[in-house]
Amino acid sequence: MSQEISKKYVKALLSSVEESSFESINDIFLSLTSAFSSLKFSNILFSPEVSGEQKRDFVLSLIENPSKEVTNFIKLLAENGRLGEIPGISKELQKQLAIKNNSYQGVVLSNFEVDSSKLEEIASNLSKKLGSTITLENRVTDYPGLKVEIDDLGIEVGLSSERVKSQIAEHILKSL
């Protein structure tokens, strides 16, 4: 439900501003989202003792020189009790910006550090295949192999060492 709410608000926001300001609005919401990691910020924003107007003013005070559209948008969120949706709105803004720019970010999961030249090679091949600009970062996890995930495109490609072993064993058993 929250994701649908965020989509509706982002659609309304983007329809009310010029395309040239998308990046700056995205930056504003990224900075506001980072404020949610502060316990004090969250306590103020979700406190029933703090009025909606005070919450609105508090959030607006965190934005340096907000545009009229951003100010009105924050006011709208405050009036509807949706200031807690800011992280979801920020995430949806990033998705919409990625679609507009045809540029997507993904992650390579592995249990080892992947060389940066290999990451660039994988990203380059995916970019050619998908007709988009793809950037990848490596995240070392306990995944037993290599997996590429690009969430915004719904792509997940993996090569698990366990799966390869089981497929080889299965092939050998079938050939006997």
C-alpha positions in Angstrom: 0.0 0.0 0.0 2.8 2.4 0.9 4.4 1.9 -2.4 1.2 2.8 -4.2 0.8 5.9 -2.1 4.4 7.0 -2.9 3.8 6.4 -6.7 0.7 8.7 -6.6 2.5 11.4 -4.8 5.6 11.2 -7.1 3.4 11.3 -10.2 1.7 14.4 -8.9 5.0 16.1 -7.9 6.6 15.4 -11.3 3.6 16.6 -13.2 3.8 20.0 -11.4 7.5 20.7 -11.9 9.8 21.2 -14.9 11.9 18.3 -16.1 15.1 20.4 -15.4 14.4 20.4 -11.7 14.0 16.6 -11.3 17.6 16.1 -10.2 17.5 18.8 -7.6 14.2 17.5 -6.2 15.7 14.0 -6.0 18.7 15.4 -4.1 16.3 17.1 -1.6 14.4 13.9 -1.0 17.6 11.9 -0.7 18.8 14.2 2.1 15.5 14.1 3.8 15.5 10.3 3.7 18.9 10.3 5.3 17.5 12.3 8.2 15.1 9.4 9.0 18.1 7.5 10.3 18.3 10.0 13.2 16.4 8.9 16.2 15.6 12.5 17.2 14.2 13.2 13.7 12.0 10.1 13.8 10.8 10.9 17.3 9.7 14.4 16.3 8.1 13.3 13.0 6.1 10.5 14.5 5.3 12.1 17.9 1.6 12.7 18.5 2.5 15.6 20.7 3.9 17.6 17.8 1.4 19.3 15.6 1.3 18.7 11.8 2.3 22.4 11.2 5.3 22.0 13.5 6.3 18.8 11.7 5.9 20.5 8.4 8.0 23.5 9.5 10.6 21.2 10.9 11.0 19.2 7.7 11.0 22.5 5.6 13.8 23.8 7.9 16.0 21.0 6.8 15.7 22.0 3.1 18.0 24.8 2.0 16.1 27.3 -0.3 13.2 25.0 -1.2 11.3 25.8 -4.4 7.7 26.8 -4.3 6.7 23.4 -5.6 8.7 21.5 -3.0 7.3 23.7 -0.2 3.8 23.1 -1.4 4.5 19.3 -1.7 5.8 19.1 1.8 2.8 21.1 3.0 0.5 18.6 1.2 2.3 15.6 2.8 2.0 17.2 6.2 -1.7 18.0 5.8 -2.4 14.4 4.8 -0.2 13.0 7.6 2.1 11.5 5.0 5.5 12.9 6.0 6.5 9.4 7.0 6.2 8.5 3.3 9.3 10.6 2.4 11.7 7.6 2.1 9.2 5.8 -0.2 8.8 8.9 -2.2 12.5 9.3 -2.5 12.9 5.7 -3.7 10.1 6.2 -6.3 11.7 9.5 -7.4 15.0 7.6 -8.0 13.1 5.0 -10.1 11.4 7.6 -12.2 14.6 9.5 -12.7 16.3 6.2 -13.8 13.6 5.5 -16.3 13.8 9.1 -17.6 17.6 8.9 -18.0 17.5 5.2 -19.1 20.2 4.7 -16.5 20.0 1.9 -13.9 22.1 0.8 -11.0 22.6 -2.8 -10.0 24.6 -4.9 -7.6 26.9 -7.9 -8.0 26.6 -10.2 -5.1 29.4 -12.7 -4.4 31.4 -14.2 -1.6 34.6 -12.6 -3.0 35.7 -9.2 -4.2 35.0 -8.7 -7.9 37.7 -6.8 -9.8 36.6 -3.3 -10.9 37.5 -4.0 -14.5 35.3 -7.1 -14.5 32.5 -5.1 -13.0 32.8 -2.6 -15.8 32.9 -5.4 -18.4 29.7 -6.9 -17.0 28.1 -3.5 -16.9 29.2 -2.7 -20.4 27.8 -6.0 -21.7 24.5 -5.6 -19.9 24.3 -2.0 -21.2 24.7 -3.2 -24.8 22.2 -6.0 -24.3 19.5 -3.9 -22.6 20.1 -0.6 -24.5 20.5 1.2 -21.2 23.3 2.6 -19.2 24.0 0.2 -16.4 26.4 0.8 -13.4 27.2 -2.0 -11.0 28.7 -2.2 -7.5 30.1 -5.2 -5.8 28.7 -6.4 -2.5 30.5 -9.2 -0.7 28.0 -11.5 0.9 27.7 -15.2 1.7 26.2 -16.0 -1.7 28.0 -19.0 -3.0 28.7 -17.8 -6.6 27.9 -14.7 -8.5 24.6 -12.9 -8.9 23.7 -9.7 -10.7 20.6 -7.8 -9.6 19.1 -4.8 -11.3 15.9 -4.2 -9.3 14.4 -1.4 -11.3 14.5 -3.6 -14.4 13.5 -6.7 -12.6 16.7 -8.5 -13.6 18.4 -11.2 -11.5 21.0 -13.4 -13.1 22.9 -15.8 -10.9 25.6 -18.5 -11.1 25.7 -20.5 -8.0 28.6 -23.0 -7.5 26.2 -25.3 -5.7 23.8 -25.3 -8.6 26.6 -25.9 -11.1 27.8 -28.9 -9.0 24.3 -30.3 -8.8 23.7 -29.9 -12.5 27.0 -31.6 -13.4 26.1 -34.5 -11.0 22.6 -34.7 -12.5 24.1 -34.8 -16.1 26.6 -37.5 -15.2 23.8 -39.6 -13.6 21.6 -39.3 -16.6 24.4 -40.3 -18.9 25.0 -43.5 -17.0 
